[in-house]
């Protein structure tokens, strides 16, 4: 293993600027200059993005900017001792000791453990005093290597620190368990753990910590959790295995507070352990939903709606991906006409592997793949509705949501009905879950009472009141679009392209797709309009994910590490006609991604309709090339639309956003 830090990576007693961005950029340059990163800007962008999530200043005049980045080739520490302090958001003021931790995107566990050990050493006063007294970069390297060779102050799952005799009370000491976790899982996670352990020791408390860091975590012994009087969650991300702590009094705070105010958090946990009204880790069911409602009380309505809709879409995506690719495989093996009439059902009803249709194994296997894919796609509306309801009411909302989605499909209300049914089922289940019921009935609420009553209310309203009008709206929209064929074909292509890219697999997208699929059976050489509409819809739907993949390839530093990873997957998703591949980008930056996508989709739709491209397959993207007429213009239209979207998006990201330095000037230090 190479050295994590060398004298060339140490800078002593220099003025590196007034803002964290200045210091981070300088240290990123140091890392790149030593050949440990491929580029300065990519590393700076990843580190600065992490800094803006949570300030990295910690008590004692120290800051630990850090990140994992594809630009980093080997795990590295760069250190600066500043002559002019810089505010990194610590409560006690600016920092003069800066450690920049740069880890590769796929950092090995041994390096991550060493980086975590360094972070833990920074809360030791003798170590930081040595850093300030060091005369040369070589002295700094020696101090750091000594810290990395020592046993860490506390481990995630080691035995609890015994309470000092002077602090222990006559009775047994309080027992507290804690979980620490930060987004990167390198520094703050472990510093908070050690700070809490030290504060617990001073308070005479038996305190054990589970660190959920980048190197995974060792779960606390269930017996230790069961015996605990209270729980501390010092986290910036979701706690893994939160249900293990159900019923325990809990103190929730950002991970940085575990570093800044560990003693105060320990005292709050001690007080909560004897307070019958203290906030507790919820059990699954009504209590958990009540907690979620409390945590979401400060969210804007738009944020709440967006969150539940994205929940529904995220759980729906696997049905689209698996079903769409299976249908494409079915077309490849059995031919596109397998989708017309009852041919597929007839083959499956009268044939088996021992009785092949006309002795054609490929036809039979293709029919099987096509049918499995079709059945998978048949779950789209119920899954969308079910998991929208889940996003509102948790698990008790799933069954009512699925039922409401199935009712929507039965009544012809389609995706608009599924959207409405999911929201209705979720809100109803959530409302019923707030009922104050006798203790003996609580166990039945999430598994029987809530699903039953919510299904009756939501699906009943869909049948009796809402389903018919929504189905009428869907039918009218389809009729309106159909009336725009012929002379208005290019205009229709533009409209379909806009619809396909407006919500990336959401209800508007699915209305356009359903319109195209519904007319596919009527398409023929004498009536090519339905086949042209299908081609325009499929081509436009391929544009957003392909454009996102292209944009992340052209300008890597303009996107986060997670977005670049999503961009790699988006190549295949886009080629397969899975518009949802662009959703992670739209969720993070909707006001740039969606307009850019709509522009490219409109161009692609218009080009397809103008050039008479046809598709006899309802799904599959480029993999059903054999079912596409004028394949050359199909590909050209997609390439042009994707290029336009990617270039417009990159232009908006460059000129329609504040520069990092400008954003830095208005940042307010993060308080615990």
MARLO-392388 format. One record per residue (C-alpha): y, x negated, z. Coordinates in steps of 0.02 Angstrom, whole numbers, padded with zeros to 5 digits. Layout:
BEGIN
> y	x	z
> Y	X	Z
...
// end
This chain:
BEGIN
> y	x	z
> 00000	00000	00000
> 00169	-00072	-00050
> 00311	-00093	00075
> 00408	00066	00106
> 00569	-00032	00137
> 00630	-00203	00083
> 00791	-00298	00120
> 00854	-00252	-00054
> 00847	-00068	-00003
> 00958	-00096	00150
> 01148	-00084	00146
> 01247	-00134	00301
> 01424	-00092	00354
> 01492	-00025	00190
> 01603	00124	00150
> 01501	00231	00031
> 01622	00376	00017
> 01676	00532	00109
> 01537	00656	00064
> 01347	00662	00080
> 01335	00672	-00109
> 01418	00500	-00122
> 01296	00421	00000
> 01142	00504	-00075
> 01190	00453	-00252
> 01218	00272	-00196
> 01049	00263	-00108
> 00962	00347	-00255
> 01036	00209	-00362
> 00964	00079	-00244
> 00791	00156	-00259
> 00802	00160	-00449
> 00870	-00017	-00457
> 00716	-00080	-00367
> 00604	00003	-00497
> 00542	00135	-00377
> 00617	00282	-00473
> 00630	00314	-00659
> 00808	00383	-00653
> 00953	00399	-00533
> 01015	00572	-00582
> 00846	00659	-00568
> 00816	00585	-00395
> 00993	00626	-00340
> 00977	00806	-00403
> 00816	00835	-00305
> 00884	00754	-00146
> 01050	00845	-00154
> 00963	01011	-00186
> 00861	00981	-00027
> 01020	00935	00068
> 01102	01100	00021
> 00954	01200	00088
> 00972	01126	00262
> 01090	00988	00316
> 00995	00832	00366
> 01110	00766	00502
> 01030	00751	00674
> 01101	00709	00846
> 01148	00529	00879
> 01248	00491	00722
> 01095	00493	00608
> 01056	00578	00443
> 00892	00584	00348
> 00919	00648	00171
> 00748	00663	00091
> 00652	00741	-00052
> 00497	00736	-00158
> 00538	00703	-00340
> 00450	00671	-00504
> 00576	00531	-00532
> 00501	00430	-00387
> 00357	00314	-00432
> 00314	00256	-00255
> 00361	00312	-00081
> 00521	00223	-00028
> 00646	00208	00114
> 00825	00158	00081
> 00941	00133	00229
> 01130	00121	00248
> 01235	00082	00401
> 01407	00151	00361
> 01574	00078	00408
> 01651	00249	00372
> 01551	00392	00447
> 01503	00542	00340
> 01472	00720	00399
> 01292	00771	00362
> 01304	00931	00466
> 01248	00871	00638
> 01323	00965	00785
> 01382	00806	00871
> 01482	00741	00722
> 01470	00625	00572
> 01331	00498	00545
> 01335	00310	00522
> 01147	00278	00510
> 01073	00350	00350
> 00890	00341	00301
> 00851	00405	00127
> 00668	00454	00109
> 00609	00465	-00072
> 00430	00522	-00095
> 00338	00548	-00261
> 00300	00728	-00310
> 00116	00693	-00276
> 00139	00579	-00126
> -00024	00524	-00044
> -00058	00575	00134
> -00048	00398	00206
> 00129	00374	00142
> 00181	00545	00206
> 00112	00504	00378
> 00214	00343	00383
> 00371	00434	00329
> 00342	00562	00466
> 00316	00423	00593
> 00484	00346	00547
> 00570	00514	00569
> 00494	00529	00743
> 00557	00356	00790
> 00736	00406	00752
> 00746	00512	00910
> 00710	00357	01016
> 00871	00283	01083
> 00806	00105	01090
> 00758	00112	00906
> 00927	00180	00848
> 01017	00054	00960
> 00919	-00084	00874
> 00972	-00018	00704
> 01156	-00025	00753
> 01139	-00201	00826
> 01042	-00277	00681
> 01134	-00419	00596
> 01041	-00430	00430
> 00940	-00319	00313
> 00787	-00421	00363
> 00814	-00367	00544
> 00818	-00184	00489
> 00656	-00204	00392
> 00572	-00285	00542
> 00629	-00143	00657
> 00566	-00010	00536
> 00399	-00093	00507
> 00378	-00110	00695
> 00412	00076	00717
> 00285	00118	00582
> 00153	00011	00666
> 00175	00093	00837
> 00088	00251	00898
> 00203	00402	00870
> 00287	00483	01017
> 00187	00644	01001
> 00057	00715	00885
> 00040	00890	00820
> -00119	00930	00910
> -00131	00799	01047
> -00152	00847	01228
> -00001	00917	01314
> 00112	00799	01408
> 00086	00819	01595
> 00235	00880	01692
> 00322	00756	01806
> 00287	00786	01988
> 00470	00807	02030
> 00492	00945	01902
> 00330	01038	01932
> 00340	01193	02037
> 00217	01243	02170
> 00129	01355	02046
> 00047	01300	01885
> 00170	01242	01752
> 00218	01357	01611
> 00116	01337	01453
> 00209	01343	01288
> 00149	01317	01111
> 00263	01281	00965
> 00258	01270	00776
> 00380	01163	00678
> 00399	01165	00488
> 00534	01124	00362
> 00538	01152	00173
> 00496	00973	00127
> 00382	00940	00275
> 00427	00756	00291
> 00560	00727	00422
> 00629	00876	00518
> 00456	00947	00552
> 00403	00797	00655
> 00570	00759	00736
> 00580	00937	00801
> 00403	00922	00868
> 00440	00763	00964
> 00605	00830	01029
> 00521	00987	01096
> 00380	00888	01176
> 00506	00774	01263
> 00609	00923	01321
> 00452	01008	01386
> 00406	00852	01484
> 00577	00848	01566
> 00565	01033	01610
> 00391	01016	01686
> 00312	01122	01549
> 00141	01103	01469
> 00200	01107	01287
> 00094	01077	01132
> 00156	01076	00953
> 00076	01113	00786
> 00169	01025	00645
> 00148	01114	00478
> 00206	00971	00370
> 00178	00911	00192
> 00016	00828	00240
> -00061	00992	00298
> -00084	01035	00480
> -00212	01032	00619
> -00215	01203	00698
> -00193	01218	00885
> -00349	01259	00982
> -00365	01450	00995
> -00397	01430	01181
> -00231	01339	01201
> -00141	01478	01109
> -00227	01612	01212
> -00173	01528	01373
> 00008	01504	01318
> 00146	01599	01407
> 00266	01592	01259
> 00285	01527	01081
> 00424	01430	00995
> 00440	01440	00806
> 00562	01306	00746
> 00537	01335	00561
> 00630	01355	00397
> 00476	01422	00305
> 00342	01550	00344
> 00224	01506	00485
> 00047	01484	00421
> -00077	01585	00522
> 00059	01678	00616
> -00064	01812	00670
> -00145	01686	00790
> 00006	01704	00904
> 00013	01895	00901
> 00079	01973	01061
> 00156	01813	01132
> 00341	01808	01182
> 00426	01708	01045
> 00585	01609	01015
> 00628	01597	00829
> 00751	01469	00763
> 00780	01351	00616
> 00687	01186	00627
> 00851	01093	00649
> 00883	01181	00814
> 00722	01105	00877
> 00806	00936	00853
> 00980	00983	00909
> 00941	01093	01060
> 00760	01067	01112
> 00795	01084	01299
> 00886	01248	01273
> 00743	01317	01168
> 00617	01269	01302
> 00721	01358	01435
> 00734	01512	01324
> 00544	01511	01303
> 00520	01497	01491
> 00636	01645	01518
> 00549	01747	01383
> 00379	01717	01462
> 00427	01827	01611
> 00537	01952	01519
> 00444	02114	01479
> 00576	02155	01347
> 00566	01986	01259
> 00539	01982	01072
> 00354	01955	01033
> 00252	01894	00886
> 00200	02059	00807
> 00026	02125	00782
> -00016	02183	00608
> 00039	02363	00591
> 00191	02458	00651
> 00257	02316	00760
> 00255	02193	00617
> 00346	02315	00504
> 00474	02343	00641
> 00504	02156	00652
> 00521	02142	00464
> 00647	02283	00466
> 00746	02194	00602
> 00745	02028	00510
> 00799	02114	00349
> 00941	02212	00431
> 01069	02082	00379
> 01013	02078	00198
> 01112	02165	00063
> 01031	02317	-00018
> 01020	02227	-00185
> 00929	02081	-00105
> 00804	02197	-00021
> 00768	02293	-00181
> 00750	02132	-00280
> 00629	02063	-00151
> 00512	02212	-00153
> 00517	02227	-00343
> 00474	02043	-00362
> 00333	02068	-00238
> 00261	02203	-00351
> 00283	02097	-00507
> 00208	01940	-00429
> 00048	02031	-00382
> 00043	02116	-00552
> 00052	01953	-00651
> -00134	01905	-00630
> -00186	02071	-00707
> -00072	02035	-00855
> -00127	01854	-00875
> -00314	01885	-00860
> -00314	02048	-00956
> -00205	01985	-01098
> -00307	01828	-01127
> -00470	01924	-01122
> -00404	02047	-01251
> -00351	01901	-01361
> -00526	01826	-01344
> -00599	01995	-01388
> -00496	02004	-01548
> -00546	01826	-01594
> -00732	01865	-01577
> -00741	02047	-01630
> -00590	02073	-01743
> -00429	02168	-01710
> -00503	02336	-01764
> -00602	02336	-01601
> -00444	02412	-01523
> -00438	02561	-01641
> -00517	02729	-01604
> -00673	02729	-01494
> -00760	02582	-01576
> -00765	02475	-01418
> -00831	02617	-01310
> -00962	02662	-01441
> -01028	02484	-01450
> -01038	02467	-01261
> -01122	02638	-01244
> -01260	02605	-01372
> -01288	02417	-01370
> -01342	02278	-01252
> -01384	02094	-01265
> -01559	02149	-01314
> -01494	02273	-01441
> -01346	02192	-01528
> -01234	02293	-01646
> -01297	02245	-01820
> -01369	02088	-01742
> -01192	02021	-01713
> -01181	01929	-01545
> -00997	01884	-01571
> -00953	02066	-01600
> -01040	02120	-01440
> -00967	01980	-01331
> -00795	02010	-01405
> -00809	02195	-01365
> -00857	02154	-01185
> -00707	02035	-01168
> -00591	02163	-01246
> -00651	02300	-01129
> -00636	02192	-00973
> -00459	02144	-01026
> -00414	02325	-01059
> -00478	02379	-00890
> -00379	02238	-00809
> -00220	02293	-00897
> -00258	02470	-00840
> -00218	02413	-00662
> -00041	02361	-00707
> 00051	02519	-00655
> -00055	02549	-00497
> -00039	02365	-00448
> 00148	02366	-00478
> 00170	02523	-00373
> 00045	02468	-00240
> 00127	02301	-00208
> 00303	02368	-00215
> 00247	02481	-00073
> 00167	02330	00011
> 00333	02238	00001
> 00414	02381	00098
> 00279	02435	00221
> 00153	02292	00221
> -00034	02330	00210
> -00026	02514	00257
> 00081	02541	00101
> -00046	02471	-00024
> -00160	02622	-00039
> -00021	02753	-00056
> 00065	02641	-00183
> -00091	02620	-00289
> -00122	02807	-00285
> 00058	02845	-00335
> 00043	02720	-00477
> -00118	02802	-00537
> -00034	02972	-00533
> 00110	02901	-00635
> -00013	02842	-00769
> -00104	03008	-00769
> 00058	03105	-00796
> 00121	02990	-00933
> 00266	02927	-00827
> 00214	02747	-00862
> 00301	02601	-00781
> 00457	02695	-00735
> 00347	02816	-00638
> 00253	02671	-00558
> 00417	02594	-00502
> 00477	02757	-00425
> 00306	02797	-00351
> 00292	02625	-00271
> 00463	02637	-00191
> 00426	02813	-00130
> 00255	02766	-00059
> 00325	02613	00029
> 00472	02703	00107
> 00359	02846	00164
> 00231	02728	00240
> 00367	02629	00327
> 00444	02788	00397
> 00278	02854	00463
> 00245	02684	00542
> 00399	02706	00653
> 00325	02859	00738
> 00300	02840	00925
> 00117	02888	00946
> -00002	02880	01096
> -00087	02713	01125
> -00259	02783	01080
> -00193	02830	00907
> -00108	02665	00866
> -00268	02583	00803
> -00292	02722	00675
> -00113	02721	00611
> -00120	02574	00487
> -00295	02609	00420
> -00306	02800	00416
> -00151	02899	00465
> -00016	02804	00370
> -00114	02785	00205
> -00168	02968	00212
> 00002	03045	00247
> 00099	02926	00135
> -00021	02961	-00010
> 00000	03148	00013
> 00190	03137	00018
> 00218	03008	-00120
> 00086	03068	-00243
> 00124	03250	-00204
> 00307	03223	-00249
> 00255	03133	-00408
> 00144	03279	-00460
> 00259	03420	-00407
> 00435	03352	-00432
> 00462	03180	-00507
> 00318	03141	-00626
> 00364	03270	-00758
> 00549	03220	-00776
> 00506	03035	-00779
> 00373	03066	-00912
> 00503	03164	-01011
> 00627	03020	-01001
> 00492	02899	-01061
> 00446	03015	-01204
> 00628	03039	-01256
> 00655	02851	-01255
> 00503	02827	-01365
> 00562	02965	-01483
> 00735	02890	-01494
> 00666	02718	-01534
> 00547	02789	-01665
> 00693	02875	-01750
> 00777	02707	-01777
> 00645	02643	-01898
> 00677	02625	-02084
> 00856	02579	-02127
> 00893	02534	-01947
> 00744	02418	-01929
> 00849	02264	-01887
> 00948	02362	-01758
> 00783	02421	-01685
> 00722	02241	-01678
> 00879	02191	-01582
> 00857	02335	-01458
> 00673	02297	-01431
> 00712	02111	-01408
> 00845	02152	-01278
> 00726	02269	-01186
> 00584	02143	-01185
> 00694	02009	-01108
> 00798	02116	-00990
> 00678	02118	-00843
> 00538	02000	-00900
> 00386	02109	-00878
> 00472	02242	-00775
> 00491	02427	-00815
> 00615	02410	-00959
> 00506	02276	-01038
> 00353	02386	-01017
> 00438	02538	-01092
> 00468	02439	-01251
> 00291	02369	-01247
> 00214	02540	-01214
> 00315	02613	-01358
> 00244	02480	-01475
> 00064	02498	-01415
> 00070	02688	-01422
> 00108	02685	-01608
> -00011	02545	-01654
> -00154	02662	-01698
> -00047	02746	-01831
> -00007	02582	-01919
> -00079	02545	-02090
> -00035	02464	-02256
> 00047	02629	-02307
> 00139	02643	-02140
> 00179	02466	-02081
> 00324	02514	-01965
> 00216	02526	-01806
> 00138	02357	-01846
> 00312	02281	-01871
> 00371	02352	-01705
> 00220	02277	-01618
> 00256	02106	-01694
> 00441	02112	-01645
> 00398	02162	-01466
> 00266	02027	-01446
> 00374	01890	-01524
> 00527	01934	-01418
> 00420	01941	-01260
> 00360	01764	-01293
> 00536	01693	-01301
> 00589	01686	-01115
> 00444	01582	-01046
> 00442	01467	-01198
> 00630	01444	-01184
> 00616	01401	-00999
> 00480	01273	-01038
> 00589	01198	-01175
> 00744	01192	-01065
> 00653	01102	-00924
> 00588	00976	-01051
> 00758	00943	-01130
> 00854	00924	-00966
> 00739	00890	-00818
> 00877	00847	-00697
> 00955	01019	-00720
> 00805	01101	-00635
> 00720	01082	-00467
> 00547	01006	-00448
> 00470	01179	-00427
> 00557	01242	-00584
> 00495	01093	-00684
> 00318	01130	-00627
> 00340	01313	-00675
> 00407	01254	-00843
> 00244	01164	-00881
> 00144	01323	-00849
> 00268	01425	-00951
> 00212	01342	-01114
> 00042	01426	-01101
> 00109	01587	-01029
> 00237	01605	-01168
> 00111	01563	-01303
> -00001	01699	-01229
> 00139	01830	-01229
> 00158	01836	-01040
> 00345	01863	-01015
> 00323	01853	-00826
> 00312	01664	-00844
> 00503	01662	-00842
> 00519	01764	-00682
> 00532	01614	-00562
> 00682	01552	-00662
> 00763	01724	-00672
> 00739	01752	-00485
> 00827	01587	-00446
> 00968	01606	-00572
> 00973	01783	-00644
> 01152	01781	-00710
> 01115	01635	-00827
> 00930	01656	-00868
> 00928	01842	-00911
> 01079	01846	-01030
> 01015	01688	-01116
> 00842	01765	-01135
> 00912	01929	-01201
> 01013	01837	-01334
> 00861	01739	-01394
> 00748	01893	-01386
> 00871	01997	-01488
> 00878	01862	-01623
> 00688	01850	-01628
> 00665	02039	-01636
> 00791	02055	-01778
> 00713	01913	-01879
> 00539	01987	-01861
> 00594	02159	-01918
> 00700	02090	-02061
> 00557	01984	-02129
> 00424	02118	-02112
> 00311	02026	-01989
> 00167	02136	-01931
> 00041	02128	-01789
> -00118	02229	-01782
> -00153	02163	-01606
> -00063	02231	-01452
> -00074	02070	-01352
> -00124	01888	-01357
> 00028	01798	-01428
> -00010	01652	-01543
> -00195	01664	-01502
> -00211	01820	-01611
> -00136	01733	-01763
> -00275	01806	-01869
> -00207	01982	-01836
> -00026	01941	-01882
> 00047	01967	-02054
> 00175	01837	-02115
> 00126	01717	-01977
> 00252	01588	-02037
> 00403	01698	-02002
> 00323	01754	-01839
> 00322	01573	-01779
> 00494	01533	-01853
> 00571	01685	-01766
> 00499	01632	-01598
> 00555	01451	-01619
> 00733	01502	-01664
> 00746	01628	-01521
> 00673	01505	-01394
> 00789	01366	-01450
> 00943	01478	-01439
> 00894	01537	-01265
> 00860	01360	-01202
> 01022	01288	-01271
> 01129	01433	-01207
> 01048	01420	-01035
> 01080	01232	-01026
> 01260	01258	-01081
> 01287	01391	-00946
> 01209	01279	-00814
> 01323	01137	-00865
> 01490	01227	-00886
> 01471	01386	-00784
> 01428	01308	-00615
> 01517	01199	-00490
> 01475	01016	-00490
> 01378	00954	-00338
> 01527	00854	-00276
> 01638	01008	-00284
> 01510	01110	-00192
> 01497	00974	-00062
> 01682	00979	-00023
> 01672	01160	00033
> 01511	01147	00131
> 01520	01198	00312
> 01412	01098	00431
> 01258	01197	00477
> 01255	01254	00656
> 01092	01277	00747
// end
